[in-house]
Amino acid sequence: MKISLKVILATALLGAVPFALAQDASSDVKKAADDTGSDTKKVADKTGHDTKVAAKDTAKGTEKAADKTGHATKVAAKDTAKGTEKVAKKTGSGVKKAADDTGHEVKKAADDMK
């Protein structure tokens, strides 16, 4: 069984085709992986930047809300103090009038007892 050189050469060439195609597929997979890694990095960078901007905006909004809340609290405290002062004056006036009336009634009762 003599094998001719042509048959051996043809077999070698046919065997090399799948090997060459496999090398090409491997290079495509590597390129796709590299592209995916690059895209992932870009998305992560953009997400990080957007998160930082959102955090700054939230901090500014919180600070403004705190200032407004503090101002409203101060105004409410002043109004409450004014109202309390008015009530205290009216209460004092009522107590004084009641004391005067009580004293007058006691004096009247004492005069009636004589």
QUIKAFEN-V68367 format. One record per pair of residues at least 12 apart in sequence whose ideal C-beta (glycine too) atoms are under 7 Angstrom apart, sorted by the first residue. I is the first residue (numbers start at 1). GAP is how many residues later the second one is. If there is no record, write none. Layout:
i	gap
I	GAP
I	GAP
This chain:
none
